[in-house]
Amino acid sequence: MHARIALRSVVEDEPPLGVQWTTAYLREQLAATPATGYRAWGVQ
């Protein structure tokens, strides 16, 4: 969800706080919510 919101703001219009801030914020949010505990098809 974080990536979707950040990318939409960059693609559709200039983010209010700038692309650099949006990118840094996205990195922080993705680091805080690592992709652990997810399952992929065919992986057990």
C-alpha atoms as a printed R data frame, in Angstrom:
   type eleno elety resid chain resno      x       y       z
1  ATOM     1    CA   MET     A     1  0.000   0.000   0.000
2  ATOM     2    CA   HIS     A     2  2.861   2.396   0.796
3  ATOM     3    CA   ALA     A     3  4.439   1.808  -2.604
4  ATOM     4    CA   ARG     A     4  1.133   2.258  -4.403
5  ATOM     5    CA   ILE     A     5  0.412   5.605  -2.740
6  ATOM     6    CA   ALA     A     6  3.941   6.939  -3.256
7  ATOM     7    CA   LEU     A     7  4.102   5.878  -6.889
8  ATOM     8    CA   ARG     A     8  0.669   7.306  -7.657
9  ATOM     9    CA   SER     A     9  1.642  10.692  -6.227
10 ATOM    10    CA   VAL     A    10  4.843  10.747  -8.283
11 ATOM    11    CA   VAL     A    11  3.244   9.587 -11.542
12 ATOM    12    CA   GLU     A    12 -0.013  11.551 -11.442
13 ATOM    13    CA   ASP     A    13  1.340  14.833 -10.135
14 ATOM    14    CA   GLU     A    14  4.241  16.349  -8.251
15 ATOM    15    CA   PRO     A    15  4.186  15.093  -4.651
16 ATOM    16    CA   PRO     A    16  3.596  17.926  -2.161
17 ATOM    17    CA   LEU     A    17  6.910  17.303  -0.395
18 ATOM    18    CA   GLY     A    18  8.915  16.406  -3.502
19 ATOM    19    CA   VAL     A    19 10.089  13.199  -5.126
20 ATOM    20    CA   GLN     A    20 13.183  12.884  -2.923
21 ATOM    21    CA   TRP     A    21 11.178  13.084   0.299
22 ATOM    22    CA   THR     A    22  8.565  10.660  -1.034
23 ATOM    23    CA   THR     A    23 11.275   8.170  -2.030
24 ATOM    24    CA   ALA     A    24 12.984   8.399   1.366
25 ATOM    25    CA   TYR     A    25  9.673   7.958   3.167
26 ATOM    26    CA   LEU     A    26  8.796   4.946   1.016
27 ATOM    27    CA   ARG     A    27 12.158   3.327   1.801
28 ATOM    28    CA   GLU     A    28 11.621   3.854   5.525
29 ATOM    29    CA   GLN     A    29  8.123   2.380   5.426
30 ATOM    30    CA   LEU     A    30  9.184  -0.655   3.393
31 ATOM    31    CA   ALA     A    31 12.107  -1.295   5.757
32 ATOM    32    CA   ALA     A    32  9.755  -1.114   8.743
33 ATOM    33    CA   THR     A    33  7.437  -3.719   7.213
34 ATOM    34    CA   PRO     A    34  9.662  -6.459   5.762
35 ATOM    35    CA   ALA     A    35  8.136  -9.132   3.575
36 ATOM    36    CA   THR     A    36  8.361 -11.932   6.121
37 ATOM    37    CA   GLY     A    37  5.605 -14.373   6.846
38 ATOM    38    CA   TYR     A    38  4.193 -14.169   3.335
39 ATOM    39    CA   ARG     A    39  3.686 -17.295   1.278
40 ATOM    40    CA   ALA     A    40  4.082 -17.691  -2.454
41 ATOM    41    CA   TRP     A    41  2.318 -20.290  -4.527
42 ATOM    42    CA   GLY     A    42  4.273 -23.512  -4.713
43 ATOM    43    CA   VAL     A    43  6.452 -22.621  -1.724
44 ATOM    44    CA   GLN     A    44  5.882 -24.374   1.569
